[in-house]
Amino acid sequence: MYNRIIIAMASAFLLCLGIGPLAITHLRRLKVGQRIRAQGPQRHQVKAGTPTMGGVAIIFAFTLAALLLAPKNSFIWLALGFTLGYGFLGFWDDYLKLVHKGSLGLKAREKLLVQFALAAVLGFWIMNRPDLGTRVLLPFTGTELDLGWFYLPFVLLLVVFFTNAVNLTDGLDGLAAGTSTIAFLAYIPITLMQGRPELAVFAGAVAGACLAFLWFNSYPAQVFMGDTGSLALGGALASIAFLTKTELWLVIIGGVFILEGLSVIIQVFFFRLTGGRIFRMSPIHHHFELVGWPETQVVIRFWILGAILALLGIGIWFFS
């Protein structure tokens, strides 16, 4: 099985690396350029016109690698289907932004409706599996808490929050791709210890594709993944965590994404309550930019934080 994981990771890496230049050329020909919000940091205005929707290369690479190498059962089909569902939602959003020539695609309520629907499918499937059920393992304690029917809203809230948090993290060159690579690598030993080799192969394939995408997405980025890639990556991480019953480990291993998402919620809540701001700008990576950190410094330090949290998550799993 270790061989399959390594081959899946290498295959996805080479596939994404190989089709990357073709995808960038094609996206430029279609004039699929990123539009930068006027409210964002002014230094980002130079990125306007950089090809986006590069997430299609990531999705193609890991999907093909997983289909060829992962053991076939209901777990891998559900993980792939859930991930592709979120990826298609992101693709449609990116496509509408292109058609309307603006930075806004689908309406927020439309995106949330589809996201909640996909999360509900995942939640109901897990709840009706006797080997999975509604129990949630608590980190540090080794004990389980049975949520019963409260498990469904738990799935809905955590999955939708997390996938959107990954989407918010995709705001600096290489930030989302690098942090995602680290998180998927962390889930390889966890999925193996859970007896889910098909999900270990899947995690390895996604990690390999993300790593290859960094070749083109590192500063200064030649292409952005867009909502196509970020929503798919969020969906992939969430599906692996829930299918291995390590739901709360997602909060630890994906802690950088959680931090990004919470920074937006805190900023909005505080602004509506007081009219002031806690951060200079949210998501929080923009705050550090405006404090004076160069973009590459923000990215690398967030990678380091992501690696620390990933190791922490693996360590807690070993001793829980």
N, C-alpha and C positions, 0 to 999 in steps of 0.2 A: 504493500500500500504506500510505503514511503516513496517508492519509485514513481508511482502514479502521481503523487502530489508534486514531486519535483518536475516530472515531465509536463504536467498540466501547467505549472507555473512557468516553465521555460517556453512551452508552446504558446501560451497566451502572451508572454513577453515578446517573443519573436513575431507573432502575428500582428500585435499592435504596433510594434516598431516598424514592421514592413509596410503596413497599410497607412501608417501615419502620414508620410509625405504625400501619398495619393489623396488621402482625405483632405489635407490642408489645401492642396492645389485645387481640388474639386470645390471645396467650400469657398475659396477665393473667387473661383470662376462664377459661382452662384451669388457672390457678393453677400455671403452670410457673415456680416461683420458685427462685432459686439458694439452695442450702444451704451455709453457710460452715463450714469445719472449725474445731472448737474449738481446734486446735493452731495455727491461723494468727494473724496479728496481730490484737489485740483491736479495733483501729479498723475492721477489716473486718466486724465483726458487724452494723454498721448496714446493710450491703449485703444482708443476708439478705432473701429474698423478691423481689429484683429479677428480672424475667423473664430466663430463659436460653433457649438453643436459637435465639437470633437469627441464628445462622449460616445458617439456611435462607434468609433474605433475601439474604445474600451469594451463596450457591450458585445460587439462582434467577436472580439478576441476571446473574452472569457466564456462566452456562450458556446462557441465552437469547441474550445478546449474542454469544457465541462461535459458537453455532450459526447465527446469522443472518449473521455477517460474516467469520468465518474461512474461508480456503480449505479445502475438504474433502479430506482424505487420511488415511492410516493414522496419521500422527503426531498430528493433532488429536483423532481418535477415541480413541486410546490415552491421551492426556493427560487428556481429559475423563472417560473411563471410570475411569482410575486415581484421579483426584481425587474423582469421585462415589462410588467404592468406599470411600475413606477417609471421605468425608463421611457415607455411610450408616452406617458403623461407629460414628462419633461420635454420630450421631442415635440409634442403637439404645442406645448407652451412656447418653446423656442421658435417653432414654425410660424405661429401667429405673430410673434414679435417681428419676424422677418417680413411677413406679409403686410403688417400694419406700419412698418417702418418706425417702430417706437420701442421703448424699454419695457412696455407692459404687454403681456400675452393674455393668458386666461385670467378671468376674474378670480379673486382669492376664494370666494365661496365655491366656484366651480372646481378649482384644484382640491380644496379641502373635501368636497363631496366625494370625489373619486378616491382620494387618499383614504378617507374613512371607510369607503366601500371595500377597497382592497384589504385594509387592515381587518375588517370584519370577517372577510373570507378566511384569512389566516387564523384569526381568533377562534372562530367556530370550528375550524378543522382541528386545531390543537385541543379544544375542549372536548371534542368527541373521540379523541384517541385515548384509550385506557392507559397506554404507556406514557402519555404526556399529561393530559388533564389540566386541572385548574390550580395546581400547586405551584408555588414560587419558592425557589431556594434562596435563603437569606445569607448573604456573604458574612464571613467571619464566624457564623454560628453553626453551620452545617445542618440547620433545621429548616423545615418547610412550612410554609403558610398556605393553607387552602383558601383561596379567594372565592370559590364557588362562582356564582354568576357575576360577581364583581370583577372576575378575571377579564371579561369582555371589554368593559370600559378601560381597564388597565392596559389592555393591548391597544385599543384605539388611541388612547392619549399618548402612550409612550412611543408607539410606532410613528404616528403622525408628527409628534414633536421632534423625534429624532431625525426623521427623513428631511424635514424642513431645516433642522439645525445643520445637517450636512450641506444642504443647499446654500445656507447662509455663509458657511465656512469657505465656499468657493468664491472668495473675493480678492485673493492675492495669488500671484503666479506660483503654482506648485503647492499651495497650502492644502487644499482638499485632497489632491492626488497623493501627496506624501503622507499625510496623516491617515488616509484610508489604507494605504499600503501597510503601515505599521499595525493598524487595527486588525486587518485581515490576517496578517502573519500571526498575530497573537491568538487568533481563533483556531489556528491549525492544531496546536497541541490540545486545546480544550475540546474540540470536536472529536479528536482521536480518543481522548480519555472518556468521552461520552459514548463511544462506540458508534460514531456516525462518520465513517470514512468517506461517504459520498459528499458530505458537507465539508470535510477537510480538503478534498480535491477541489471543490467549488471555491472555498476560501483561498486556496493556493492559486487557482486560475485568476481570480479577481485581483489578488495581490500582484501577480505577474503583469497583468494588463495595466494596472495603475502605475507600476514602476516604469514600464515602457512609455506610458503617456507623459511621465515626468521629463523624458528626453525632449519633448516638444513644448511642455507646459512650464518648464523651469524658467526663471527670470533671465532675459525678457521673453515672455511667452510668445510662441509662434501660433498657438491655438488655445482656446478655452474649451472646457468640457461642456459648459452650458448646463441648463436644467436637465438636459438629456442624460448627462453623465452623473451629476450630483444626486439627483433623485434616485437613479438606478443604484448607485453605491450605497445610499442610505437604506434603500429597500433591501439590498443584499445583506448588509450588516444586521439589520433588524431581523430578517428571516432566519439567519444563522443563529442569532441569540435566542429567539423564541423557540425554534425547532430543537435546540439543545437544552432548553429549560434553564438558560443562563441569562434570563431577562435583565436582572439587576447588574450583571457583569457588563452589560452594554453601557450602563451609566459610568462604569469605571474605565473600561477599555476605550470607550468612545467619549471620554471625559472632555476632550478638547471641543468636540461638537456640542456637547451639553453646555459647556461654558459659553460658546458662541450664541446658542439659542437663548440661554437664560439672559445674556447681556442685552439682547433686543427686548425681551419681555420686561426686564427691570427698567430699561431706559424709557420704554413707552409708558409703563405704569407710573413711574416717578414723574414724567413730564405731564401726564394728565392730572396727577395729584397736586403737583406744586408749580408746574410751568417751568421747572428747571431741569437740568441734566446731571446725571451721575458721571457718565462717560462723555468725552468730547464728541464721540460718534460711535454708533453701534452698527454692525457687530463689533465686538471688542478688538478685533485685529486692526480696525480703522482707528480706534482710540490710541493704540500704541504707535501707529503711523503719525498721528497728529501730535503725539508727545515728542516725536523726534527720531524714533527708531527707523532706519532704512527698511524698505520692504523685505529685502532678503534676510535681514536680522529678525524681523517679526516671524517670518516663515520658519527659519531654522530653529528659533527658540520654541515655537509651537510644536515643531517636530520632536524636539527634545522632550517637551512636556508630554506629548503623545506617547513616546517610547517609555517614559517613566510610568505612566498610567497603564500602559499595556503590560509591562513587567509586573506591576502591582496586581493587576487583574489575574494574571497567570499564577502569581504567588498565592493570592487569596484562594484561588480555585484548588491549588495543591493542598492547602492546609485547612480547607473547609470540610 
